[in-house]
Amino acid sequence: MITMYEGGRYLMKETKQPKYLDFFDLEDKHLSVLAVYVDQTVRYKNKWFFITYKTKLFYSKKDRDNYAENWIKYLYKQPINLTKQEEIR
């Protein structure tokens, strides 16, 4: 029997067509608390994003705990771990 561990991530995905007219302007300091903006339209660095929450299954508790919680995805690119992006700056 295999034990699976469920973890989640917040994905800030770029969009060209915002879903809602009410939106939040985000700055770098807000990226660590994407949970507050789930299912909302946000504007970050003059681009529109929609924030969702996705779950993922892991084979070990260690992998689940080490998985990044916040991600950003620009159009036509792979998602980037926000903590890694902040280290690059």
N, C-alpha and C positions, 0 to 999 in steps of 0.2 A: 504494500500500500504506500502511495506517495502522498506526502502532505504538501499542499500548495498554500502559499501565503499571498494574500491580496494586498496590493499597495495602489497608490493613485498618484496622478500628476495633474497639474493645472497647465493647460496649453493655451497660450496666447497666440492665436492664428490670424495672420494678416488677411484682410478682405478688402475688396474694392467697393463693395456695396454694404455699408453699415446696416444692421438690422433695426436699430432703434435710433430715433432722433435724440433721445436723452443719452448722453455719454459722459465719460469721465476722462479728464486729461491726466495722464500718468507721467511721472518723472521716474528717474532711476531708483529713487528711494522707495517707490511703491511696488517695485517688481517682486519683492520678497513676500508680499501679502496678497497674491492674486486670488486667494480664496474669497476675499471680500467682493471681488468683481465678477464672480462666476455668472455665466449667461447674460453678460452685459457687453455693450459696445464701449470700447475705449479708444483714445487717440494717444499714440506714443511716438514721439519724434515725427510729427506730421503725417503719420500713417495710421490707418484704421485697423483695429484688431477686434476679434470676438473671443472671449475667454470661456473655455469649457473645462470640465473635469472628466478624466478618463481613468479607468481602473486597469490594472495589469496584474498578472499572476506571476509569482516567483517560486522557485524551487527551494529557496532557503530564506530564513529570516534575515540573515546578514545581507543578502542581495537586496531584499526589500528595504531594509533600513538605510542602505547606502545609495539607493536610487534617488535621483534628483527630483524634487517636488515641483519645481517651476521650470517651464520650457517656453521658448518663443519660436514661432515658425513663420518665416517670411515666404511670400509666394514663390513657388517652384524651387524651394530649397528644403533641405533636411532640417528637422527641429534641432534647436541648440539649447543645451542646458544653460539656464540663466546664470548660475553661479560660475560656470566656466567662462561665460561671456564677460562677466564682471572682472574676472581675474586677468583677462586679456587686455582690458582697457588700461 
